[in-house]
């Protein structure tokens, strides 16, 4: 699913949602993922609920949620590895 600059992404109460696109936690890693469309861009925030570590990225609205999620999770895992002293 790609974002469209002409159609706003919304998770308002009452909106129907597909779990694979709108689930607040990804099943594989249990990170909280949030999408916020800002014009032609999408801000993706990833949070590790165990450590309360939060990172954000901004990507183009033309990219899929899966792609943007992967990028945010990569950044989160990089930050977590730096915090634990194991990353480089």
N, CA, C and O atoms as CSV, one atom per row, in Angstrom:
chain,resi,resn,atom,element,x,y,z
A,1,UNK,N,N,0.854,-1.181,0.000
A,1,UNK,CA,C,0.000,0.000,0.000
A,1,UNK,C,C,0.889,1.230,0.000
A,1,UNK,O,O,1.719,1.382,0.896
A,2,UNK,N,N,0.745,2.087,-0.949
A,2,UNK,CA,C,1.507,3.320,-1.023
A,2,UNK,C,C,0.618,4.475,-0.597
A,2,UNK,O,O,-0.603,4.415,-0.746
A,3,UNK,N,N,1.221,5.508,-0.075
A,3,UNK,CA,C,0.475,6.693,0.304
A,3,UNK,C,C,0.242,7.536,-0.928
A,3,UNK,O,O,1.066,7.542,-1.843
A,4,UNK,N,N,-0.836,8.227,-0.964
A,4,UNK,CA,C,-1.145,9.128,-2.057
A,4,UNK,C,C,-1.175,10.543,-1.506
A,4,UNK,O,O,-1.796,10.804,-0.476
A,5,UNK,N,N,-0.506,11.449,-2.194
A,5,UNK,CA,C,-0.475,12.833,-1.732
A,5,UNK,C,C,-1.871,13.451,-1.768
A,5,UNK,O,O,-2.145,14.404,-1.037
A,6,UNK,N,N,-2.752,12.920,-2.608
A,6,UNK,CA,C,-4.088,13.490,-2.709
A,6,UNK,C,C,-5.050,12.901,-1.679
A,6,UNK,O,O,-6.090,13.497,-1.398
A,7,UNK,N,N,-4.722,11.747,-1.116
A,7,UNK,CA,C,-5.594,11.115,-0.125
A,7,UNK,C,C,-4.855,11.022,1.201
A,7,UNK,O,O,-3.796,10.401,1.289
A,8,UNK,N,N,-5.413,11.638,2.220
A,8,UNK,CA,C,-4.755,11.650,3.527
A,8,UNK,C,C,-4.895,10.296,4.201
A,8,UNK,O,O,-5.948,9.663,4.127
A,9,UNK,N,N,-3.848,9.864,4.846
A,9,UNK,CA,C,-3.855,8.637,5.640
A,9,UNK,C,C,-4.481,8.977,6.976
A,9,UNK,O,O,-4.100,9.966,7.602
A,10,UNK,N,N,-5.429,8.182,7.420
A,10,UNK,CA,C,-6.152,8.512,8.643
A,10,UNK,C,C,-6.398,7.266,9.475
A,10,UNK,O,O,-6.664,6.194,8.932
A,11,UNK,N,N,-6.310,7.404,10.782
A,11,UNK,CA,C,-6.698,6.337,11.708
A,11,UNK,C,C,-7.695,6.904,12.707
A,11,UNK,O,O,-7.591,6.647,13.907
A,12,UNK,N,N,-8.650,7.666,12.222
A,12,UNK,CA,C,-9.665,8.260,13.085
A,12,UNK,C,C,-10.611,7.187,13.599
A,12,UNK,O,O,-10.815,6.175,12.928
A,13,UNK,N,N,-11.196,7.391,14.785
A,13,UNK,CA,C,-12.171,6.433,15.285
A,13,UNK,C,C,-13.280,6.239,14.246
A,13,UNK,O,O,-13.764,7.203,13.653
A,14,UNK,N,N,-13.666,5.000,14.042
A,14,UNK,CA,C,-14.713,4.707,13.074
A,14,UNK,C,C,-14.179,4.325,11.708
A,14,UNK,O,O,-14.903,3.719,10.918
A,15,UNK,N,N,-12.917,4.665,11.403
A,15,UNK,CA,C,-12.318,4.253,10.142
A,15,UNK,C,C,-12.064,2.756,10.189
A,15,UNK,O,O,-11.594,2.227,11.197
A,16,UNK,N,N,-12.375,2.081,9.099
A,16,UNK,CA,C,-12.052,0.663,9.034
A,16,UNK,C,C,-10.573,0.528,8.743
A,16,UNK,O,O,-10.017,1.297,7.959
A,17,UNK,N,N,-9.944,-0.432,9.361
A,17,UNK,CA,C,-8.502,-0.605,9.212
A,17,UNK,C,C,-8.175,-2.055,8.936
A,17,UNK,O,O,-8.830,-2.964,9.447
A,18,UNK,N,N,-7.151,-2.264,8.120
A,18,UNK,CA,C,-6.620,-3.600,7.904
A,18,UNK,C,C,-5.486,-3.779,8.898
A,18,UNK,O,O,-4.580,-2.949,8.962
A,19,UNK,N,N,-5.529,-4.846,9.668
A,19,UNK,CA,C,-4.567,-5.030,10.752
A,19,UNK,C,C,-3.127,-4.990,10.269
A,19,UNK,O,O,-2.265,-4.448,10.960
A,20,UNK,N,N,-2.840,-5.560,9.082
A,20,UNK,CA,C,-1.447,-5.589,8.653
A,20,UNK,C,C,-0.895,-4.201,8.344
A,20,UNK,O,O,0.321,-4.009,8.342
A,21,UNK,N,N,-1.757,-3.249,8.087
A,21,UNK,CA,C,-1.297,-1.898,7.796
A,21,UNK,C,C,-1.427,-0.956,8.980
A,21,UNK,O,O,-0.677,0.016,9.077
A,22,UNK,N,N,-2.356,-1.220,9.875
A,22,UNK,CA,C,-2.655,-0.258,10.924
A,22,UNK,C,C,-2.386,-0.752,12.331
A,22,UNK,O,O,-2.671,-0.045,13.297
A,23,UNK,N,N,-1.846,-1.946,12.465
A,23,UNK,CA,C,-1.589,-2.474,13.794
A,23,UNK,C,C,-0.560,-1.595,14.491
A,23,UNK,O,O,0.480,-1.289,13.908
A,24,UNK,N,N,-0.830,-1.181,15.728
A,24,UNK,CA,C,0.128,-0.314,16.420
A,24,UNK,C,C,1.425,-1.030,16.803
A,24,UNK,O,O,2.421,-0.373,17.106
A,25,UNK,N,N,1.426,-2.363,16.794
A,25,UNK,CA,C,2.648,-3.102,17.095
A,25,UNK,C,C,2.885,-4.108,15.984
A,25,UNK,O,O,1.963,-4.791,15.541
A,26,UNK,N,N,4.121,-4.190,15.543
A,26,UNK,CA,C,4.426,-5.196,14.540
A,26,UNK,C,C,4.596,-6.532,15.240
A,26,UNK,O,O,5.165,-6.593,16.329
A,27,UNK,N,N,4.108,-7.605,14.624
A,27,UNK,CA,C,4.129,-8.914,15.273
A,27,UNK,C,C,5.533,-9.458,15.447
A,27,UNK,O,O,5.817,-10.105,16.454
A,28,UNK,N,N,6.421,-9.212,14.489
A,28,UNK,CA,C,7.738,-9.832,14.500
A,28,UNK,C,C,8.621,-9.304,15.626
A,28,UNK,O,O,9.350,-10.078,16.246
A,29,UNK,N,N,8.572,-8.031,15.894
A,29,UNK,CA,C,9.530,-7.452,16.825
A,29,UNK,C,C,8.894,-6.726,18.000
A,29,UNK,O,O,9.605,-6.252,18.886
A,30,UNK,N,N,7.590,-6.630,18.026
A,30,UNK,CA,C,6.867,-5.965,19.112
A,30,UNK,C,C,7.250,-4.511,19.306
A,30,UNK,O,O,7.253,-4.013,20.431
A,31,UNK,N,N,7.571,-3.828,18.218
A,31,UNK,CA,C,7.796,-2.388,18.258
A,31,UNK,C,C,6.491,-1.681,17.919
A,31,UNK,O,O,5.679,-2.192,17.147
A,32,UNK,N,N,6.298,-0.514,18.497
A,32,UNK,CA,C,5.127,0.294,18.178
A,32,UNK,C,C,5.505,1.168,16.986
A,32,UNK,O,O,6.530,1.849,17.011
A,33,UNK,N,N,4.681,1.150,15.948
A,33,UNK,CA,C,4.949,1.907,14.726
A,33,UNK,C,C,3.794,2.870,14.508
A,33,UNK,O,O,2.627,2.479,14.555
A,34,UNK,N,N,4.132,4.150,14.265
A,34,UNK,CA,C,3.114,5.169,14.038
A,34,UNK,C,C,3.420,5.896,12.741
A,34,UNK,O,O,4.569,6.248,12.479
A,35,UNK,N,N,2.393,6.122,11.926
A,35,UNK,CA,C,2.528,6.852,10.662
A,35,UNK,C,C,1.781,8.168,10.760
A,35,UNK,O,O,0.635,8.204,11.209
A,36,UNK,N,N,2.435,9.268,10.335
A,36,UNK,CA,C,1.796,10.575,10.290
A,36,UNK,C,C,2.110,11.205,8.946
A,36,UNK,O,O,3.270,11.484,8.643
A,37,UNK,N,N,1.072,11.432,8.130
A,37,UNK,CA,C,1.314,12.062,6.839
A,37,UNK,C,C,1.406,13.556,7.018
A,37,UNK,O,O,0.563,14.173,7.669
A,38,UNK,N,N,2.449,14.137,6.426
A,38,UNK,CA,C,2.690,15.572,6.488
A,38,UNK,C,C,2.899,16.021,5.043
A,38,UNK,O,O,4.008,15.942,4.515
A,39,UNK,N,N,1.840,16.486,4.417
A,39,UNK,CA,C,1.925,16.867,3.008
A,39,UNK,C,C,2.275,15.676,2.149
A,39,UNK,O,O,1.587,14.656,2.183
A,40,UNK,N,N,3.344,15.798,1.377
A,40,UNK,CA,C,3.778,14.715,0.490
A,40,UNK,C,C,4.763,13.781,1.183
A,40,UNK,O,O,5.360,12.924,0.530
A,41,UNK,N,N,4.942,13.930,2.485
A,41,UNK,CA,C,5.867,13.094,3.244
A,41,UNK,C,C,5.118,12.335,4.335
A,41,UNK,O,O,4.001,12.692,4.709
A,42,UNK,N,N,5.756,11.288,4.833
A,42,UNK,CA,C,5.192,10.507,5.934
A,42,UNK,C,C,6.251,10.395,7.024
A,42,UNK,O,O,7.371,9.952,6.767
A,43,UNK,N,N,5.897,10.795,8.232
A,43,UNK,CA,C,6.772,10.614,9.382
A,43,UNK,C,C,6.435,9.274,10.005
A,43,UNK,O,O,5.276,9.001,10.316
A,44,UNK,N,N,7.452,8.432,10.187
A,44,UNK,CA,C,7.259,7.120,10.791
A,44,UNK,C,C,8.024,7.102,12.108
A,44,UNK,O,O,9.228,7.354,12.138
A,45,UNK,N,N,7.325,6.806,13.187
A,45,UNK,CA,C,7.936,6.729,14.506
A,45,UNK,C,C,7.897,5.272,14.950
A,45,UNK,O,O,6.863,4.610,14.862
A,46,UNK,N,N,9.038,4.784,15.427
A,46,UNK,CA,C,9.141,3.426,15.946
A,46,UNK,C,C,9.562,3.516,17.409
A,46,UNK,O,O,10.488,4.254,17.749
A,47,UNK,N,N,8.882,2.766,18.271
A,47,UNK,CA,C,9.155,2.791,19.705
A,47,UNK,C,C,9.355,1.365,20.194
A,47,UNK,O,O,8.584,0.466,19.859
A,48,UNK,N,N,10.407,1.170,20.994
A,48,UNK,CA,C,10.607,-0.105,21.684
A,48,UNK,C,C,9.973,0.041,23.063
A,48,UNK,O,O,10.502,0.772,23.900
A,49,UNK,N,N,8.850,-0.636,23.322
A,49,UNK,CA,C,8.168,-0.438,24.604
A,49,UNK,C,C,8.948,-0.938,25.810
A,49,UNK,O,O,8.676,-0.518,26.934
A,50,UNK,N,N,9.912,-1.828,25.598
A,50,UNK,CA,C,10.702,-2.334,26.728
A,50,UNK,C,C,11.660,-1.272,27.254
A,50,UNK,O,O,11.842,-1.140,28.464
A,51,UNK,N,N,12.272,-0.516,26.346
A,51,UNK,CA,C,13.269,0.483,26.750
A,51,UNK,C,C,12.754,1.915,26.623
A,51,UNK,O,O,13.416,2.860,27.051
A,52,UNK,N,N,11.556,2.072,26.024
A,52,UNK,CA,C,10.967,3.381,25.749
A,52,UNK,C,C,11.853,4.211,24.816
A,52,UNK,O,O,11.804,5.441,24.847
A,53,UNK,N,N,12.653,3.552,23.998
A,53,UNK,CA,C,13.478,4.229,23.003
A,53,UNK,C,C,12.613,4.519,21.791
A,53,UNK,O,O,11.871,3.656,21.321
A,54,UNK,N,N,12.716,5.754,21.285
A,54,UNK,CA,C,11.890,6.192,20.163
A,54,UNK,C,C,12.763,6.815,19.089
A,54,UNK,O,O,13.658,7.605,19.388
A,55,UNK,N,N,12.500,6.460,17.837
A,55,UNK,CA,C,13.181,7.076,16.702
A,55,UNK,C,C,12.131,7.440,15.664
A,55,UNK,O,O,11.033,6.884,15.648
A,56,UNK,N,N,12.487,8.385,14.797
A,56,UNK,CA,C,11.595,8.782,13.710
A,56,UNK,C,C,12.381,8.913,12.420
A,56,UNK,O,O,13.570,9.233,12.426
A,57,UNK,N,N,11.699,8.660,11.317
A,57,UNK,CA,C,12.238,8.922,9.994
A,57,UNK,C,C,11.157,9.653,9.211
A,57,UNK,O,O,9.985,9.624,9.588
A,58,UNK,N,N,11.542,10.301,8.135
A,58,UNK,CA,C,10.586,10.926,7.225
A,58,UNK,C,C,10.877,10.391,5.841
A,58,UNK,O,O,12.017,10.423,5.375
A,59,UNK,N,N,9.837,9.898,5.185
A,59,UNK,CA,C,9.985,9.359,3.838
A,59,UNK,C,C,8.914,9.900,2.929
A,59,UNK,O,O,7.956,10.531,3.376
A,60,UNK,N,N,9.082,9.648,1.657
A,60,UNK,CA,C,8.117,10.095,0.670
A,60,UNK,C,C,6.822,9.304,0.770
A,60,UNK,O,O,6.835,8.111,1.074
A,61,UNK,N,N,5.714,9.969,0.514
A,61,UNK,CA,C,4.409,9.330,0.591
A,61,UNK,C,C,4.228,8.263,-0.484
A,61,UNK,O,O,3.304,7.454,-0.400
A,62,UNK,N,N,5.095,8.252,-1.490
A,62,UNK,CA,C,4.979,7.247,-2.550
A,62,UNK,C,C,5.489,5.880,-2.114
A,62,UNK,O,O,5.208,4.891,-2.790
A,63,UNK,N,N,6.228,5.785,-1.010
A,63,UNK,CA,C,6.770,4.512,-0.539
A,63,UNK,C,C,5.722,3.737,0.247
A,63,UNK,O,O,4.845,4.331,0.874
A,64,UNK,N,N,5.813,2.419,0.215
A,64,UNK,CA,C,4.855,1.575,0.929
A,64,UNK,C,C,5.084,1.661,2.438
A,64,UNK,O,O,6.170,2.015,2.898
A,65,UNK,N,N,4.046,1.333,3.190
A,65,UNK,CA,C,4.180,1.304,4.648
A,65,UNK,C,C,5.189,0.249,5.066
A,65,UNK,O,O,5.920,0.443,6.037
A,66,UNK,N,N,5.239,-0.861,4.349
A,66,UNK,CA,C,6.203,-1.914,4.681
A,66,UNK,C,C,7.632,-1.396,4.551
A,66,UNK,O,O,8.463,-1.634,5.428
A,67,UNK,N,N,7.919,-0.691,3.463
A,67,UNK,CA,C,9.262,-0.143,3.255
A,67,UNK,C,C,9.607,0.867,4.343
A,67,UNK,O,O,10.687,0.811,4.931
A,68,UNK,N,N,8.687,1.789,4.609
A,68,UNK,CA,C,8.948,2.816,5.624
A,68,UNK,C,C,9.097,2.186,7.008
A,68,UNK,O,O,9.926,2.624,7.805
A,69,UNK,N,N,8.299,1.166,7.291
A,69,UNK,CA,C,8.421,0.466,8.576
A,69,UNK,C,C,9.789,-0.179,8.700
A,69,UNK,O,O,10.431,-0.069,9.745
A,70,UNK,N,N,10.249,-0.857,7.642
A,70,UNK,CA,C,11.576,-1.498,7.680
A,70,UNK,C,C,12.671,-0.476,7.960
A,70,UNK,O,O,13.589,-0.746,8.734
A,71,UNK,N,N,12.579,0.700,7.334
A,71,UNK,CA,C,13.597,1.723,7.543
A,71,UNK,C,C,13.583,2.239,8.981
A,71,UNK,O,O,14.638,2.431,9.585
A,72,UNK,N,N,12.393,2.461,9.522
A,72,UNK,CA,C,12.283,2.939,10.910
A,72,UNK,C,C,12.787,1.887,11.892
A,72,UNK,O,O,13.473,2.220,12.858
A,73,UNK,N,N,12.453,0.623,11.653
A,73,UNK,CA,C,12.906,-0.456,12.539
A,73,UNK,C,C,14.419,-0.618,12.450
A,73,UNK,O,O,15.069,-0.863,13.466
A,74,UNK,N,N,14.989,-0.488,11.261
A,74,UNK,CA,C,16.450,-0.541,11.120
A,74,UNK,C,C,17.109,0.541,11.979
A,74,UNK,O,O,18.086,0.284,12.682
A,75,UNK,N,N,16.558,1.749,11.908
A,75,UNK,CA,C,17.114,2.849,12.693
A,75,UNK,C,C,16.946,2.574,14.190
A,75,UNK,O,O,17.870,2.811,14.968
A,76,UNK,N,N,15.786,2.082,14.597
A,76,UNK,CA,C,15.551,1.780,16.008
A,76,UNK,C,C,16.528,0.718,16.496
A,76,UNK,O,O,17.114,0.857,17.570
A,77,UNK,N,N,16.706,-0.338,15.714
A,77,UNK,CA,C,17.618,-1.398,16.133
A,77,UNK,C,C,19.064,-0.906,16.172
A,77,UNK,O,O,19.843,-1.362,17.009
A,78,UNK,N,N,19.433,0.005,15.291
A,78,UNK,CA,C,20.763,0.614,15.333
A,78,UNK,C,C,20.940,1.405,16.640
A,78,UNK,O,O,21.955,1.271,17.324
A,79,UNK,N,N,19.946,2.223,16.971
A,79,UNK,CA,C,20.024,3.027,18.204
A,79,UNK,C,C,20.067,2.110,19.427
A,79,UNK,O,O,20.836,2.353,20.356
A,80,UNK,N,N,19.249,1.066,19.431
A,80,UNK,CA,C,19.260,0.130,20.565
A,80,UNK,C,C,20.612,-0.554,20.708
A,80,UNK,O,O,21.090,-0.755,21.825
A,81,UNK,N,N,21.234,-0.913,19.590
A,81,UNK,CA,C,22.549,-1.568,19.668
A,81,UNK,C,C,23.611,-0.577,20.153
A,81,UNK,O,O,24.525,-0.964,20.881
A,82,UNK,N,N,23.502,0.683,19.762
A,82,UNK,CA,C,24.453,1.697,20.260
A,82,UNK,C,C,24.272,1.892,21.769
A,82,UNK,O,O,25.251,2.028,22.502
A,83,UNK,N,N,23.027,1.904,22.224
A,83,UNK,CA,C,22.766,2.095,23.651
A,83,UNK,C,C,23.289,0.916,24.480
A,83,UNK,O,O,23.725,1.102,25.616
A,84,UNK,N,N,23.246,-0.270,23.924
A,84,UNK,CA,C,23.705,-1.447,24.668
A,84,UNK,C,C,25.209,-1.623,24.566
A,84,UNK,O,O,25.785,-2.497,25.213
A,85,UNK,N,N,25.848,-0.784,23.746
A,85,UNK,CA,C,27.305,-0.879,23.590
A,85,UNK,C,C,27.759,-1.957,22.645
A,85,UNK,O,O,28.948,-2.269,22.595
A,86,UNK,N,N,26.845,-2.539,21.889
A,86,UNK,CA,C,27.189,-3.637,20.988
A,86,UNK,C,C,27.227,-3.213,19.528
A,86,UNK,O,O,27.642,-3.995,18.674
A,87,UNK,N,N,26.812,-2.014,19.230
A,87,UNK,CA,C,26.707,-1.601,17.818
A,87,UNK,C,C,27.846,-0.721,17.389
A,87,UNK,O,O,28.655,-0.253,18.190
A,88,UNK,N,N,27.878,-0.511,16.079
A,88,UNK,CA,C,28.935,0.330,15.576
A,88,UNK,C,C,28.580,1.142,14.442
A,88,UNK,O,O,29.412,1.896,13.937
